[in-house]
Amino acid sequence: MSNDQIGSRKDDHIRINLEEDVSFSQLTTGLESYRFTHQALPEVDLDAVRTDVTFLGKQLNFPLLIGSMTGGSPTAGRLNRILAKAAQKTGVGMALGSIRAALELPQLAWTFQVREVAPDCLLLANLGAIQLNYGYGLEECRRALDMSGADGLILHLNPLQEALQVEGNTRFSGLLHRIETICTGLGAPVIVKEVGHGLSEQAARQLLDAGVAALDVAGAGGTSWSQVELHRSVTPSQQEIAAAFRDWGIPTAEALQQARRAAPTLPLIASGGRHDFDRGCRGAISYSQGPAANRHVRCRRR
Ligand SMILES: Cc1cc2nc3c(=O)[nH]c(=O)nc-3n(C[C@H](O)[C@H](O)[C@H](O)COP(=O)(O)O)c2cc1C
């Protein structure tokens, strides 16, 4: 794939997500089935309630991370700076989109360089894990950190999206072992995420054993990447295949439960379809219910 193609794919993704319907048709995150238990007798002063949390060694004012989205084109670079300023100002974390474009074409590095406007925030670089099966290794992962000044690296798993892309990378076998090599050798935290179709219990267990520092379940119910790819596809048969997978994936609430079963003490990021405050808070229980974390928030099934 040429560098021009990578840049234009990044812009395609931004445009399609802004302009087209990329939602699931039936499937939801499942978070709507949960509600907070009202405590008439909280036995804690409101002033004593704290939202700050330490994640990967950095202090966040809230357990929030701006999810991996973009970089690799001038538009994407401007978006990253806006998001980074917001992260710095509010004291939340920020993940960059895949930095592959800049590894291939160093003149795009600036589109991922946000430290100038966000010197203190938890910043995470991002790469497609599948690239480890196409020649990337520790050297590229280290360059991703050096180039962006990030505190850690997110590797994303997106087998459905790759399978639906004409130019997709679909040699999926042997990837786990390569992820383990990065976890062992990078010398910085490695987080693995999906892109909106969820991590299963089996995947979470395998990744825990591989040595990840955290998992982002990126469950289903928000952005459907088969829908995004449908809008990028050109032939009727590509469109038909993409449409068949519109509701594919593990809903966020289920993915969280599966990941927590597999990894009882690992920090989990509860993303996927978190498009409003209410559902966002309900997802936050996943983090707080880990034994290693403070249990400020409790929630139960309706
Ligand atoms: C425009 C756009 C670009 C994205 N690019 C990346 C990326 O480069 N790397 C990645 O790991 N995830 C990427 N994602 C996926 C998101 O991080 C997230 O996992 C996914 O959209 C599911 O969350 P949602 O349902 O809240 O949208 C992107 C999402 C959007 C909307």
The ligand as an SDF file (V2000), in Angstrom:
LIG
                    3D

 31 33  0  0  0  0  0  0  0  0999 V2000
  -12.0350    8.0720   12.4640 C   0  0  0  0  0  0  0  0  0  0  0  0
  -11.6000    6.9080   13.3030 C   0  0  0  0  0  0  0  0  0  0  0  0
  -10.3220    6.4080   13.1440 C   0  0  0  0  0  0  0  0  0  0  0  0
   -9.8770    5.3440   13.9400 C   0  0  0  0  0  0  0  0  0  0  0  0
   -8.5670    4.9200   13.8230 N   0  0  0  0  0  0  0  0  0  0  0  0
   -8.0970    4.0130   14.7100 C   0  0  0  0  0  0  0  0  0  0  0  0
   -6.7120    3.6890   14.7410 C   0  0  0  0  0  0  0  0  0  0  0  0
   -5.9110    4.2180   13.9740 O   0  0  0  0  0  0  0  0  0  0  0  0
   -6.2890    2.7660   15.6330 N   0  0  0  0  0  0  0  0  0  0  0  0
   -7.1620    2.1590   16.5130 C   0  0  0  0  0  0  0  0  0  0  0  0
   -6.7310    1.3540   17.3440 O   0  0  0  0  0  0  0  0  0  0  0  0
   -8.4750    2.4430   16.4880 N   0  0  0  0  0  0  0  0  0  0  0  0
   -8.9660    3.3500   15.6310 C   0  0  0  0  0  0  0  0  0  0  0  0
  -10.2940    3.6750   15.6410 N   0  0  0  0  0  0  0  0  0  0  0  0
  -11.2160    2.8630   16.4690 C   0  0  0  0  0  0  0  0  0  0  0  0
  -11.5640    3.5090   17.7950 C   0  0  0  0  0  0  0  0  0  0  0  0
  -10.4090    3.6840   18.6010 O   0  0  0  0  0  0  0  0  0  0  0  0
  -12.5920    2.6700   18.5680 C   0  0  0  0  0  0  0  0  0  0  0  0
  -11.9970    1.4780   19.0210 O   0  0  0  0  0  0  0  0  0  0  0  0
  -13.8140    2.3000   17.7330 C   0  0  0  0  0  0  0  0  0  0  0  0
  -14.2540    3.4040   16.9790 O   0  0  0  0  0  0  0  0  0  0  0  0
  -14.9480    1.7810   18.6220 C   0  0  0  0  0  0  0  0  0  0  0  0
  -15.3900    2.7600   19.5280 O   0  0  0  0  0  0  0  0  0  0  0  0
  -16.7580    3.5880   19.2800 P   0  0  0  0  0  0  0  0  0  0  0  0
  -17.8490    2.5740   19.1320 O   0  0  0  0  0  0  0  0  0  0  0  0
  -16.8990    4.4200   20.5080 O   0  0  0  0  0  0  0  0  0  0  0  0
  -16.5580    4.4060   18.0400 O   0  0  0  0  0  0  0  0  0  0  0  0
  -10.7560    4.7480   14.8790 C   0  0  0  0  0  0  0  0  0  0  0  0
  -12.0460    5.2610   15.0280 C   0  0  0  0  0  0  0  0  0  0  0  0
  -12.4770    6.3190   14.2620 C   0  0  0  0  0  0  0  0  0  0  0  0
  -13.8790    6.8330   14.4640 C   0  0  0  0  0  0  0  0  0  0  0  0
  1  2  1  0
  2  3  1  0
  2 30  2  0
  3  4  2  0
  4  5  1  0
  4 28  1  0
  5  6  2  0
  6  7  1  0
  6 13  1  0
  7  8  2  0
  7  9  1  0
  9 10  1  0
 10 11  2  0
 10 12  1  0
 12 13  2  0
 13 14  1  0
 14 15  1  0
 14 28  1  0
 15 16  1  0
 16 17  1  0
 16 18  1  0
 18 19  1  0
 18 20  1  0
 20 21  1  0
 20 22  1  0
 22 23  1  0
 23 24  1  0
 24 25  2  0
 24 26  1  0
 24 27  1  0
 28 29  2  0
 29 30  1  0
 30 31  1  0
M  END
$$$$
